[in-house]
Amino acid sequence: MYSMKRASELLGISVVKIRAWENRYGIISPKRSSGGHRLLSDEDLARLRFLKEQIEENGLKISEAVLLLQQRKSVPPEQDAEQSVTGKSYDVFIEKLYTDLINFNSAQADQTIDLVFALYDLEETFRSIFGPVLYRIGEKWEAGEITVIQEHFASETIMRRLSALFRVFPINPSLPVVLAFCPEGERHHLGLLSFSLFLRKRGVNVLYSGPDTPLKELEGIIQKQQVSFIAVSVTDPRYVDKLMMWIETAARNNSRLRFLLGGAAFDDPAARPAVKANVRYLSVHEWEDWQHD
């Protein structure tokens, strides 16, 4: 057992700060000596050391570090052992965010998303946390276990947080301009938004048109904005044929255009329409290679 003073010396955390964290967050449980002095256990020191590391090494706020500590405590021992090797705790965040969203707890959902953004990069967050959460919500909705409103609330909450990131990343004018959209009728654009943010993070000027974009209005934008790449996401296969007809026309009018196609409608390689050399199907695992044929 350690006195407050000894714990402070070992950890490099002031006694005042230790007591403040204890009072506000209850993260340690000091015992009392026979003389009434407060004593900390090895477990208490481990918790305090973890918080300090998260704040100093990962740049977390104390509230975020405490939330991560609480979530780590909820992980079963065998899972925690595995995660100590990989450094990941996706399942904890998936469960927490899913619960926050279906219960319409926007404040808690935002806190969880803040912590996820602090710990993981954008692509990892989308692939390993947001994607699984929304897939699970979609399954539950199709099974009638959650309502349409719950599904919409969840999607829009994540969409709102991703959209807010667009203003954060500067544009490199030397990189090609990308026009990103979903064709007329297609309203599921989370994957497209995530890919667009992936590009913006790397300095690419992305003209994000979003869902339900009229194809006939794009030619003028392509010419005026000197667009080099077209990124399109389609979930519903009903919209594929019309899109491919538009791509053929656009490619004839501008031979330098290159097309990147993604979304659930193209997940099955056998169901993909035959394409020309300037058209490419791009999965989330191939994003880094988006400029190469």
C-alpha positions as CSV (number, residue, x, y, z in Angstrom):
1,M,0.0,0.0,0.0
2,Y,1.2,3.5,-0.8
3,S,0.6,6.9,0.9
4,M,-0.7,9.7,-1.2
5,K,2.7,11.4,-1.0
6,R,4.5,8.2,-2.1
7,A,2.0,7.6,-4.9
8,S,2.5,11.1,-6.1
9,E,6.3,10.7,-6.2
10,L,6.1,7.4,-8.1
11,L,3.6,8.6,-10.7
12,G,4.7,12.2,-11.1
13,I,1.1,13.3,-10.4
14,S,0.5,15.9,-7.7
15,V,-1.4,14.9,-4.6
16,V,-3.9,17.7,-5.4
17,K,-4.6,16.3,-8.9
18,I,-5.0,12.7,-7.6
19,R,-7.5,13.9,-5.0
20,A,-9.3,15.9,-7.7
21,W,-9.6,12.9,-10.0
22,E,-10.8,10.8,-7.1
23,N,-13.5,13.2,-6.1
24,R,-14.7,13.9,-9.5
25,Y,-14.5,10.5,-11.2
26,G,-14.1,8.0,-8.4
27,I,-11.4,6.1,-10.2
28,I,-9.5,5.0,-7.1
29,S,-10.6,3.6,-3.7
30,P,-8.1,4.5,-1.0
31,K,-8.1,2.5,2.2
32,R,-7.4,4.0,5.7
33,S,-4.4,3.1,7.8
34,S,-4.8,2.5,11.6
35,G,-3.8,6.1,12.0
36,G,-6.4,7.4,9.5
37,H,-4.0,8.0,6.6
38,R,-5.2,7.3,3.0
39,L,-3.5,4.4,1.3
40,L,-3.5,3.5,-2.3
41,S,-3.2,-0.1,-3.7
42,D,-1.2,-1.3,-6.7
43,E,-4.5,-1.3,-8.7
44,D,-5.1,2.3,-7.8
45,L,-1.6,3.2,-9.0
46,A,-2.2,1.3,-12.2
47,R,-5.4,3.3,-12.9
48,L,-3.7,6.6,-12.2
49,R,-0.7,5.6,-14.4
50,F,-3.1,4.7,-17.2
51,L,-4.9,8.0,-17.1
52,K,-1.6,9.9,-17.1
53,E,-0.4,8.0,-20.1
54,Q,-3.6,8.6,-22.1
55,I,-3.4,12.4,-21.3
56,E,0.3,12.8,-22.0
57,E,1.0,10.3,-24.8
58,N,-2.4,10.2,-26.6
59,G,-3.5,13.8,-26.0
60,L,-6.8,12.8,-24.3
61,K,-8.8,15.0,-21.9
62,I,-9.1,13.5,-18.4
63,S,-12.8,12.9,-19.0
64,E,-12.0,10.9,-22.2
65,A,-9.2,9.0,-20.4
66,V,-11.6,8.1,-17.6
67,L,-14.2,6.9,-20.1
68,L,-11.6,4.7,-21.8
69,L,-10.6,3.3,-18.4
70,Q,-14.2,2.4,-17.6
71,Q,-14.7,0.7,-20.9
72,R,-11.5,-1.3,-20.5
73,K,-12.8,-2.5,-17.2
74,S,-15.9,-3.9,-18.9
75,V,-13.9,-6.1,-21.3
76,P,-13.7,-9.8,-20.4
77,P,-10.2,-10.9,-19.3
78,E,-9.6,-13.1,-22.4
79,Q,-10.6,-10.2,-24.7
80,D,-8.5,-7.7,-22.7
81,A,-5.5,-9.9,-23.1
82,E,-5.8,-9.9,-26.8
83,Q,-6.4,-6.2,-27.0
84,S,-3.3,-5.5,-24.9
85,V,-1.3,-7.0,-27.8
86,T,-3.2,-5.3,-30.6
87,G,-3.8,-2.0,-28.9
88,K,-7.4,-2.1,-30.2
89,S,-10.7,-2.1,-28.4
90,Y,-13.2,-1.9,-31.2
91,D,-15.9,-4.1,-29.7
92,V,-16.2,-2.0,-26.6
93,F,-16.7,1.2,-28.7
94,I,-19.1,-0.6,-31.1
95,E,-21.3,-1.8,-28.3
96,K,-21.2,1.6,-26.5
97,L,-22.0,3.6,-29.7
98,Y,-24.7,1.3,-30.8
99,T,-26.4,1.5,-27.4
100,D,-26.1,5.3,-27.3
101,L,-27.6,5.7,-30.8
102,I,-30.6,3.3,-30.5
103,N,-31.5,5.0,-27.1
104,F,-31.3,8.5,-28.7
105,N,-28.6,9.5,-26.3
106,S,-26.9,12.1,-28.5
107,A,-24.7,13.6,-25.8
108,Q,-23.2,10.2,-24.9
109,A,-22.9,9.2,-28.5
110,D,-20.9,12.4,-29.2
111,Q,-18.6,11.7,-26.2
112,T,-18.0,8.2,-27.5
113,I,-17.3,9.5,-31.1
114,D,-14.9,12.1,-29.6
115,L,-13.0,9.4,-27.9
116,V,-12.9,7.2,-31.0
117,F,-11.5,10.1,-33.1
118,A,-8.9,10.7,-30.4
119,L,-7.7,7.1,-30.5
120,Y,-8.0,6.1,-34.1
121,D,-7.5,7.7,-37.5
122,L,-10.4,8.4,-39.8
123,E,-10.1,5.3,-42.0
124,E,-9.8,2.9,-39.0
125,T,-12.7,4.6,-37.3
126,F,-14.9,4.1,-40.4
127,R,-13.9,0.5,-41.2
128,S,-13.7,-0.9,-37.6
129,I,-16.3,1.1,-35.7
130,F,-18.8,3.2,-37.7
131,G,-19.2,0.6,-40.4
132,P,-19.9,-2.3,-38.0
133,V,-22.3,-0.1,-35.9
134,L,-24.3,0.9,-38.9
135,Y,-24.3,-2.6,-40.3
136,R,-25.7,-3.9,-37.0
137,I,-28.3,-1.2,-36.9
138,G,-29.4,-2.0,-40.5
139,E,-29.7,-5.7,-39.6
140,K,-31.8,-4.9,-36.5
141,W,-34.0,-2.6,-38.5
142,E,-34.6,-5.2,-41.2
143,A,-35.4,-7.7,-38.5
144,G,-38.0,-5.3,-37.0
145,E,-36.1,-5.1,-33.7
146,I,-35.5,-1.3,-34.0
147,T,-37.6,1.4,-35.6
148,V,-37.0,3.5,-38.8
149,I,-36.6,6.6,-36.5
150,Q,-33.8,4.8,-34.6
151,E,-32.1,3.9,-37.8
152,H,-32.4,7.4,-39.2
153,F,-31.2,9.0,-35.9
154,A,-28.1,6.7,-35.8
155,S,-27.2,7.4,-39.5
156,E,-27.7,11.1,-39.2
157,T,-25.7,11.4,-36.0
158,I,-22.6,9.8,-37.5
159,M,-23.2,11.7,-40.8
160,R,-23.3,15.0,-38.8
161,R,-20.0,14.3,-37.1
162,L,-18.2,13.3,-40.4
163,S,-19.6,16.3,-42.3
164,A,-18.1,18.6,-39.7
165,L,-14.6,17.4,-40.5
166,F,-14.7,18.8,-44.0
167,R,-13.6,22.2,-42.9
168,V,-10.7,20.9,-40.9
169,F,-8.5,19.6,-43.7
170,P,-6.7,22.1,-46.0
171,I,-6.6,21.7,-49.8
172,N,-3.4,21.1,-51.9
173,P,-4.0,22.8,-55.2
174,S,-1.5,20.6,-56.9
175,L,-3.6,17.5,-56.5
176,P,-6.4,16.5,-58.8
177,V,-10.0,17.6,-58.3
178,V,-12.5,14.9,-57.4
179,L,-16.3,15.1,-57.9
180,A,-18.1,12.8,-55.4
181,F,-21.8,12.0,-55.6
182,C,-24.6,9.3,-55.5
183,P,-26.8,9.1,-58.6
184,E,-30.5,10.1,-58.7
185,G,-32.5,8.0,-56.3
186,E,-29.6,6.9,-54.2
187,R,-29.7,8.4,-50.7
188,H,-27.2,6.2,-48.8
189,H,-24.0,8.3,-48.9
190,L,-22.1,7.5,-45.7
191,G,-19.5,5.4,-47.5
192,L,-19.1,8.2,-50.1
193,L,-18.7,10.8,-47.4
194,S,-16.1,8.7,-45.6
195,F,-14.1,8.2,-48.8
196,S,-14.4,12.0,-49.5
197,L,-13.0,12.8,-46.1
198,F,-10.2,10.3,-46.7
199,L,-9.3,12.3,-49.8
200,R,-9.7,15.7,-48.1
201,K,-7.4,14.6,-45.2
202,R,-4.7,14.1,-47.9
203,G,-5.3,17.6,-49.4
204,V,-7.5,16.6,-52.3
205,N,-10.1,19.1,-53.4
206,V,-13.3,17.1,-53.2
207,L,-16.5,18.6,-54.7
208,Y,-19.1,16.7,-52.6
209,S,-22.5,16.7,-54.3
210,G,-23.8,14.0,-52.0
211,P,-27.0,11.9,-52.4
212,D,-29.6,12.0,-55.2
213,T,-27.5,14.0,-57.7
214,P,-29.0,14.7,-61.1
215,L,-26.6,13.3,-63.7
216,K,-27.6,15.7,-66.4
217,E,-26.3,18.7,-64.4
218,L,-22.8,17.3,-64.0
219,E,-21.2,18.0,-67.3
220,G,-20.9,21.8,-66.8
221,I,-19.4,21.3,-63.3
222,I,-16.8,18.8,-64.7
223,Q,-15.6,21.2,-67.3
224,K,-15.7,24.4,-65.2
225,Q,-14.0,22.9,-62.1
226,Q,-11.5,20.9,-64.2
227,V,-12.5,17.6,-62.5
228,S,-10.1,14.7,-63.0
229,F,-11.8,12.0,-61.0
230,I,-15.4,11.0,-60.5
231,A,-16.2,9.1,-57.2
232,V,-19.6,7.4,-57.1
233,S,-21.3,5.3,-54.5
234,V,-24.3,3.1,-55.2
235,T,-26.1,0.9,-52.7
236,D,-29.3,0.0,-54.7
237,P,-28.6,-2.0,-57.9
238,R,-31.6,-0.3,-59.6
239,Y,-29.5,2.8,-60.2
240,V,-26.5,1.1,-61.7
241,D,-27.6,0.8,-65.4
242,K,-28.4,4.5,-65.7
243,L,-25.1,5.4,-64.1
244,M,-23.1,3.2,-66.4
245,M,-24.8,4.8,-69.4
246,W,-23.9,8.3,-68.1
247,I,-20.3,7.2,-67.5
248,E,-19.9,6.0,-71.1
249,T,-21.2,9.4,-72.3
250,A,-19.0,11.4,-69.9
251,A,-15.9,9.4,-70.8
252,R,-16.5,10.0,-74.5
253,N,-16.8,13.8,-73.9
254,N,-13.7,13.9,-71.7
255,S,-11.2,11.1,-72.2
256,R,-9.0,12.2,-69.2
257,L,-11.8,11.5,-66.7
258,R,-11.3,8.5,-64.4
259,F,-14.1,6.9,-62.5
260,L,-14.0,5.3,-59.0
261,L,-17.1,3.2,-58.2
262,G,-18.0,1.8,-54.8
263,G,-20.9,0.8,-52.5
264,A,-22.9,-2.3,-51.8
265,A,-24.3,-2.5,-55.4
266,F,-20.7,-3.4,-56.6
267,D,-19.7,-5.7,-53.7
268,D,-20.2,-8.9,-55.7
269,P,-17.6,-8.9,-58.5
270,A,-19.8,-11.3,-60.6
271,A,-22.6,-8.7,-60.6
272,R,-20.4,-5.8,-61.7
273,P,-20.9,-4.4,-65.2
274,A,-18.0,-4.7,-67.5
275,V,-16.0,-1.5,-67.5
276,K,-13.4,0.2,-69.6
277,A,-9.8,1.1,-68.6
278,N,-10.8,4.4,-67.1
279,V,-13.3,2.9,-64.7
280,R,-12.3,1.2,-61.5
281,Y,-14.2,-0.5,-58.6
282,L,-12.7,0.6,-55.3
283,S,-13.2,-1.2,-52.0
284,V,-12.5,0.4,-48.7
285,H,-9.3,-1.6,-48.4
286,E,-8.0,-0.1,-51.7
287,W,-8.6,3.6,-50.8
288,E,-4.8,4.3,-50.4
289,D,-4.3,3.2,-54.0
290,W,-7.1,5.3,-55.5
291,Q,-4.9,7.2,-58.0
292,H,-3.4,4.1,-59.6
293,D,-4.8,1.9,-62.2
